[in-house]
Amino acid sequence: MTQSLTPDVLPPPFPDHTQLPESDGTFVKNFQEHPQGIILTDSIGSVLQRLHPDGYYAIGQDCGIYWRETEPPEKGAEAPDWFYVPNVPPKLDGKIRRSYVLWREYIAPLIALEFASGDGSEERDRTPLSFSPEGQATKPGKFWVYERIIRIPYYGIFEINNGKLEVYHLVNGFYELLEANERGHYPIASLGVELGLWEGTYQNQTQLWLRWWDERGELLLIGDERAQQAEQARRDAIPRLLGMGLSVEQVAEALSFSVEEVRERSQN
């Protein structure tokens, strides 16, 4: 007797970053969020290059982390204002990431930061995922998702309006509020950096900004600051080289200044 076999019916594969929405249609809440993300990414670049010489890391800014398959899909995502994931490629199959899909890569971000426009209640929401008798899911709180599902080791909440910063560390599956060190910074041990607040002007906005420091308490500079520091070092070298006996012309050639600039600087 010939027996017919019923082919196995497999469930559809979980979608990847190219099949999921990259936005939930909401606006960025204030004008600081975009430059705040840039200043964090720019200044920590040299640290990440040292930690990842192969370039395997990703930084997301207001991008979705998909942790649960839902309908519509964006209800199963949280979008930190800034996060860093170690040991993953910056692109997938040569394509720019549209989101970070946890069920595809399994590696949790090491740190997530939220820039709270309000009082931070949304960012501290510990509401767990639950279901009604009819099967309707209750939207879980952001804090609960980061702590209990994605399990992000470090979570920072910066209340922009009042300059308050809280940093949590995941210990035995639960977030513990970190205490600031003697410099008022929060050490992120896995990165060898400290996170804190810096008052200054960036992109025509003078206020408090989240910044990185190294473990010695030295501020990690952004590109403009590094350029200014290098320029000042060149200028400071003029009297020192002249004092060593070099001529004005030799100093100008060595430091790529004009002869007039060297003469002017030597007279100040």
TORKOL-4160 file (C-alpha; in steps of 0.2 Angstrom, whole numbers, padded with zeros to 4 digits, m for minus):
268
<pt num="1" X="0000" Y="0000" Z="0000"/>
<pt num="2" X="0007" Y="0017" Z="m0005"/>
<pt num="3" X="0006" Y="0029" Z="0010"/>
<pt num="4" X="0006" Y="0048" Z="0007"/>
<pt num="5" X="0016" Y="0059" Z="0019"/>
<pt num="6" X="0009" Y="0075" Z="0025"/>
<pt num="7" X="0023" Y="0088" Z="0023"/>
<pt num="8" X="0028" Y="0097" Z="0039"/>
<pt num="9" X="0021" Y="0114" Z="0041"/>
<pt num="10" X="0034" Y="0126" Z="0049"/>
<pt num="11" X="0029" Y="0142" Z="0056"/>
<pt num="12" X="0036" Y="0157" Z="0047"/>
<pt num="13" X="0053" Y="0163" Z="0052"/>
<pt num="14" X="0054" Y="0178" Z="0064"/>
<pt num="15" X="0056" Y="0194" Z="0054"/>
<pt num="16" X="0073" Y="0203" Z="0052"/>
<pt num="17" X="0078" Y="0221" Z="0053"/>
<pt num="18" X="0073" Y="0224" Z="0035"/>
<pt num="19" X="0055" Y="0217" Z="0038"/>
<pt num="20" X="0051" Y="0227" Z="0053"/>
<pt num="21" X="0046" Y="0246" Z="0055"/>
<pt num="22" X="0060" Y="0258" Z="0058"/>
<pt num="23" X="0049" Y="0271" Z="0066"/>
<pt num="24" X="0033" Y="0271" Z="0076"/>
<pt num="25" X="0028" Y="0287" Z="0069"/>
<pt num="26" X="0032" Y="0298" Z="0084"/>
<pt num="27" X="0042" Y="0314" Z="0084"/>
<pt num="28" X="0058" Y="0316" Z="0093"/>
<pt num="29" X="0052" Y="0326" Z="0109"/>
<pt num="30" X="0065" Y="0340" Z="0110"/>
<pt num="31" X="0079" Y="0349" Z="0101"/>
<pt num="32" X="0092" Y="0342" Z="0113"/>
<pt num="33" X="0090" Y="0324" Z="0109"/>
<pt num="34" X="0099" Y="0323" Z="0092"/>
<pt num="35" X="0114" Y="0333" Z="0097"/>
<pt num="36" X="0115" Y="0324" Z="0114"/>
<pt num="37" X="0117" Y="0308" Z="0105"/>
<pt num="38" X="0130" Y="0315" Z="0093"/>
<pt num="39" X="0141" Y="0321" Z="0107"/>
<pt num="40" X="0140" Y="0304" Z="0116"/>
<pt num="41" X="0144" Y="0294" Z="0100"/>
<pt num="42" X="0158" Y="0306" Z="0094"/>
<pt num="43" X="0168" Y="0307" Z="0110"/>
<pt num="44" X="0168" Y="0288" Z="0114"/>
<pt num="45" X="0173" Y="0283" Z="0097"/>
<pt num="46" X="0192" Y="0281" Z="0102"/>
<pt num="47" X="0187" Y="0270" Z="0116"/>
<pt num="48" X="0177" Y="0258" Z="0106"/>
<pt num="49" X="0190" Y="0257" Z="0092"/>
<pt num="50" X="0202" Y="0251" Z="0105"/>
<pt num="51" X="0190" Y="0238" Z="0112"/>
<pt num="52" X="0184" Y="0233" Z="0095"/>
<pt num="53" X="0199" Y="0234" Z="0083"/>
<pt num="54" X="0188" Y="0223" Z="0071"/>
<pt num="55" X="0175" Y="0236" Z="0071"/>
<pt num="56" X="0162" Y="0224" Z="0078"/>
<pt num="57" X="0150" Y="0235" Z="0088"/>
<pt num="58" X="0134" Y="0245" Z="0085"/>
<pt num="59" X="0127" Y="0261" Z="0091"/>
<pt num="60" X="0109" Y="0265" Z="0090"/>
<pt num="61" X="0101" Y="0282" Z="0092"/>
<pt num="62" X="0082" Y="0282" Z="0094"/>
<pt num="63" X="0081" Y="0266" Z="0085"/>
<pt num="64" X="0070" Y="0251" Z="0090"/>
<pt num="65" X="0076" Y="0236" Z="0099"/>
<pt num="66" X="0063" Y="0222" Z="0095"/>
<pt num="67" X="0061" Y="0210" Z="0109"/>
<pt num="68" X="0044" Y="0202" Z="0106"/>
<pt num="69" X="0034" Y="0198" Z="0090"/>
<pt num="70" X="0018" Y="0208" Z="0090"/>
<pt num="71" X="0005" Y="0215" Z="0079"/>
<pt num="72" X="0008" Y="0229" Z="0074"/>
<pt num="73" X="0026" Y="0225" Z="0075"/>
<pt num="74" X="0032" Y="0241" Z="0083"/>
<pt num="75" X="0022" Y="0237" Z="0099"/>
<pt num="76" X="0035" Y="0224" Z="0102"/>
<pt num="77" X="0050" Y="0236" Z="0102"/>
<pt num="78" X="0058" Y="0249" Z="0113"/>
<pt num="79" X="0068" Y="0263" Z="0106"/>
<pt num="80" X="0081" Y="0270" Z="0118"/>
<pt num="81" X="0088" Y="0287" Z="0114"/>
<pt num="82" X="0106" Y="0280" Z="0114"/>
<pt num="83" X="0112" Y="0262" Z="0116"/>
<pt num="84" X="0128" Y="0253" Z="0112"/>
<pt num="85" X="0129" Y="0234" Z="0108"/>
<pt num="86" X="0146" Y="0225" Z="0108"/>
<pt num="87" X="0152" Y="0211" Z="0097"/>
<pt num="88" X="0140" Y="0213" Z="0083"/>
<pt num="89" X="0143" Y="0220" Z="0065"/>
<pt num="90" X="0139" Y="0238" Z="0062"/>
<pt num="91" X="0130" Y="0232" Z="0046"/>
<pt num="92" X="0120" Y="0216" Z="0042"/>
<pt num="93" X="0124" Y="0208" Z="0025"/>
<pt num="94" X="0131" Y="0225" Z="0019"/>
<pt num="95" X="0115" Y="0234" Z="0024"/>
<pt num="96" X="0113" Y="0248" Z="0036"/>
<pt num="97" X="0103" Y="0243" Z="0051"/>
<pt num="98" X="0085" Y="0249" Z="0052"/>
<pt num="99" X="0083" Y="0242" Z="0070"/>
<pt num="100" X="0091" Y="0230" Z="0082"/>
<pt num="101" X="0082" Y="0213" Z="0082"/>
<pt num="102" X="0085" Y="0204" Z="0098"/>
<pt num="103" X="0079" Y="0187" Z="0093"/>
<pt num="104" X="0090" Y="0187" Z="0078"/>
<pt num="105" X="0107" Y="0192" Z="0087"/>
<pt num="106" X="0104" Y="0187" Z="0105"/>
<pt num="107" X="0117" Y="0200" Z="0112"/>
<pt num="108" X="0109" Y="0213" Z="0123"/>
<pt num="109" X="0116" Y="0231" Z="0123"/>
<pt num="110" X="0128" Y="0235" Z="0136"/>
<pt num="111" X="0121" Y="0252" Z="0140"/>
<pt num="112" X="0105" Y="0261" Z="0136"/>
<pt num="113" X="0102" Y="0279" Z="0139"/>
<pt num="114" X="0086" Y="0289" Z="0139"/>
<pt num="115" X="0084" Y="0308" Z="0138"/>
<pt num="116" X="0068" Y="0311" Z="0147"/>
<pt num="117" X="0058" Y="0327" Z="0142"/>
<pt num="118" X="0046" Y="0325" Z="0156"/>
<pt num="119" X="0048" Y="0319" Z="0174"/>
<pt num="120" X="0056" Y="0302" Z="0169"/>
<pt num="121" X="0040" Y="0292" Z="0175"/>
<pt num="122" X="0039" Y="0284" Z="0157"/>
<pt num="123" X="0057" Y="0279" Z="0158"/>
<pt num="124" X="0055" Y="0272" Z="0176"/>
<pt num="125" X="0039" Y="0262" Z="0172"/>
<pt num="126" X="0040" Y="0245" Z="0180"/>
<pt num="127" X="0024" Y="0238" Z="0173"/>
<pt num="128" X="0026" Y="0220" Z="0169"/>
<pt num="129" X="0019" Y="0212" Z="0153"/>
<pt num="130" X="0002" Y="0204" Z="0157"/>
<pt num="131" X="m0013" Y="0197" Z="0148"/>
<pt num="132" X="m0032" Y="0199" Z="0151"/>
<pt num="133" X="m0044" Y="0184" Z="0152"/>
<pt num="134" X="m0048" Y="0189" Z="0134"/>
<pt num="135" X="m0029" Y="0187" Z="0129"/>
<pt num="136" X="m0026" Y="0206" Z="0127"/>
<pt num="137" X="m0008" Y="0211" Z="0132"/>
<pt num="138" X="m0005" Y="0225" Z="0144"/>
<pt num="139" X="0010" Y="0236" Z="0137"/>
<pt num="140" X="0024" Y="0233" Z="0149"/>
<pt num="141" X="0034" Y="0248" Z="0155"/>
<pt num="142" X="0051" Y="0253" Z="0148"/>
<pt num="143" X="0061" Y="0250" Z="0164"/>
<pt num="144" X="0053" Y="0232" Z="0166"/>
<pt num="145" X="0058" Y="0228" Z="0148"/>
<pt num="146" X="0076" Y="0234" Z="0149"/>
<pt num="147" X="0078" Y="0225" Z="0166"/>
<pt num="148" X="0068" Y="0209" Z="0165"/>
<pt num="149" X="0068" Y="0205" Z="0146"/>
<pt num="150" X="0082" Y="0213" Z="0136"/>
<pt num="151" X="0093" Y="0213" Z="0152"/>
<pt num="152" X="0104" Y="0228" Z="0148"/>
<pt num="153" X="0118" Y="0229" Z="0161"/>
<pt num="154" X="0118" Y="0248" Z="0162"/>
<pt num="155" X="0103" Y="0260" Z="0161"/>
<pt num="156" X="0104" Y="0278" Z="0162"/>
<pt num="157" X="0090" Y="0291" Z="0164"/>
<pt num="158" X="0094" Y="0309" Z="0161"/>
<pt num="159" X="0080" Y="0322" Z="0165"/>
<pt num="160" X="0084" Y="0336" Z="0153"/>
<pt num="161" X="0073" Y="0349" Z="0162"/>
<pt num="162" X="0081" Y="0348" Z="0179"/>
<pt num="163" X="0098" Y="0340" Z="0175"/>
<pt num="164" X="0095" Y="0325" Z="0185"/>
<pt num="165" X="0105" Y="0309" Z="0181"/>
<pt num="166" X="0101" Y="0291" Z="0187"/>
<pt num="167" X="0111" Y="0276" Z="0182"/>
<pt num="168" X="0106" Y="0258" Z="0186"/>
<pt num="169" X="0117" Y="0242" Z="0185"/>
<pt num="170" X="0109" Y="0225" Z="0183"/>
<pt num="171" X="0114" Y="0214" Z="0198"/>
<pt num="172" X="0107" Y="0197" Z="0200"/>
<pt num="173" X="0093" Y="0201" Z="0187"/>
<pt num="174" X="0087" Y="0217" Z="0195"/>
<pt num="175" X="0092" Y="0235" Z="0193"/>
<pt num="176" X="0102" Y="0243" Z="0207"/>
<pt num="177" X="0104" Y="0262" Z="0208"/>
<pt num="178" X="0122" Y="0267" Z="0207"/>
<pt num="179" X="0130" Y="0280" Z="0218"/>
<pt num="180" X="0141" Y="0293" Z="0210"/>
<pt num="181" X="0160" Y="0293" Z="0213"/>
<pt num="182" X="0170" Y="0307" Z="0221"/>
<pt num="183" X="0169" Y="0316" Z="0204"/>
<pt num="184" X="0150" Y="0315" Z="0203"/>
<pt num="185" X="0152" Y="0302" Z="0189"/>
<pt num="186" X="0145" Y="0284" Z="0186"/>
<pt num="187" X="0159" Y="0271" Z="0182"/>
<pt num="188" X="0154" Y="0260" Z="0167"/>
<pt num="189" X="0167" Y="0246" Z="0171"/>
<pt num="190" X="0165" Y="0236" Z="0155"/>
<pt num="191" X="0169" Y="0251" Z="0145"/>
<pt num="192" X="0183" Y="0258" Z="0156"/>
<pt num="193" X="0174" Y="0275" Z="0156"/>
<pt num="194" X="0163" Y="0286" Z="0167"/>
<pt num="195" X="0146" Y="0294" Z="0163"/>
<pt num="196" X="0142" Y="0311" Z="0170"/>
<pt num="197" X="0135" Y="0329" Z="0167"/>
<pt num="198" X="0145" Y="0343" Z="0159"/>
<pt num="199" X="0139" Y="0361" Z="0157"/>
<pt num="200" X="0144" Y="0369" Z="0141"/>
<pt num="201" X="0140" Y="0375" Z="0124"/>
<pt num="202" X="0137" Y="0362" Z="0110"/>
<pt num="203" X="0129" Y="0366" Z="0093"/>
<pt num="204" X="0123" Y="0383" Z="0099"/>
<pt num="205" X="0115" Y="0376" Z="0115"/>
<pt num="206" X="0122" Y="0380" Z="0132"/>
<pt num="207" X="0116" Y="0368" Z="0145"/>
<pt num="208" X="0120" Y="0352" Z="0154"/>
<pt num="209" X="0125" Y="0337" Z="0143"/>
<pt num="210" X="0129" Y="0319" Z="0146"/>
<pt num="211" X="0147" Y="0316" Z="0143"/>
<pt num="212" X="0160" Y="0302" Z="0145"/>
<pt num="213" X="0176" Y="0303" Z="0155"/>
<pt num="214" X="0190" Y="0291" Z="0156"/>
<pt num="215" X="0194" Y="0282" Z="0173"/>
<pt num="216" X="0207" Y="0295" Z="0178"/>
<pt num="217" X="0193" Y="0308" Z="0176"/>
<pt num="218" X="0199" Y="0316" Z="0160"/>
<pt num="219" X="0185" Y="0322" Z="0148"/>
<pt num="220" X="0183" Y="0312" Z="0132"/>
<pt num="221" X="0184" Y="0325" Z="0119"/>
<pt num="222" X="0173" Y="0327" Z="0103"/>
<pt num="223" X="0181" Y="0331" Z="0086"/>
<pt num="224" X="0180" Y="0350" Z="0088"/>
<pt num="225" X="0188" Y="0350" Z="0105"/>
<pt num="226" X="0202" Y="0338" Z="0099"/>
<pt num="227" X="0205" Y="0350" Z="0084"/>
<pt num="228" X="0206" Y="0365" Z="0096"/>
<pt num="229" X="0217" Y="0356" Z="0108"/>
<pt num="230" X="0229" Y="0351" Z="0093"/>
<pt num="231" X="0229" Y="0369" Z="0087"/>
<pt num="232" X="0233" Y="0376" Z="0104"/>
<pt num="233" X="0247" Y="0363" Z="0106"/>
<pt num="234" X="0255" Y="0369" Z="0089"/>
<pt num="235" X="0254" Y="0387" Z="0095"/>
<pt num="236" X="0261" Y="0383" Z="0112"/>
<pt num="237" X="0276" Y="0374" Z="0103"/>
<pt num="238" X="0282" Y="0390" Z="0095"/>
<pt num="239" X="0291" Y="0399" Z="0109"/>
<pt num="240" X="0298" Y="0382" Z="0115"/>
<pt num="241" X="0306" Y="0378" Z="0098"/>
<pt num="242" X="0312" Y="0396" Z="0096"/>
<pt num="243" X="0320" Y="0394" Z="0113"/>
<pt num="244" X="0329" Y="0378" Z="0107"/>
<pt num="245" X="0338" Y="0389" Z="0094"/>
<pt num="246" X="0327" Y="0386" Z="0079"/>
<pt num="247" X="0325" Y="0400" Z="0067"/>
<pt num="248" X="0308" Y="0408" Z="0063"/>
<pt num="249" X="0308" Y="0400" Z="0046"/>
<pt num="250" X="0312" Y="0383" Z="0053"/>
<pt num="251" X="0298" Y="0384" Z="0066"/>
<pt num="252" X="0286" Y="0389" Z="0053"/>
<pt num="253" X="0290" Y="0375" Z="0042"/>
<pt num="254" X="0290" Y="0362" Z="0056"/>
<pt num="255" X="0273" Y="0368" Z="0062"/>
<pt num="256" X="0265" Y="0372" Z="0046"/>
<pt num="257" X="0263" Y="0391" Z="0050"/>
<pt num="258" X="0267" Y="0406" Z="0040"/>
<pt num="259" X="0283" Y="0415" Z="0045"/>
<pt num="260" X="0272" Y="0430" Z="0050"/>
<pt num="261" X="0261" Y="0419" Z="0062"/>
<pt num="262" X="0277" Y="0413" Z="0070"/>
<pt num="263" X="0284" Y="0431" Z="0072"/>
<pt num="264" X="0267" Y="0437" Z="0079"/>
<pt num="265" X="0266" Y="0422" Z="0091"/>
<pt num="266" X="0284" Y="0424" Z="0097"/>
<pt num="267" X="0280" Y="0443" Z="0102"/>
<pt num="268" X="0265" Y="0439" Z="0113"/>
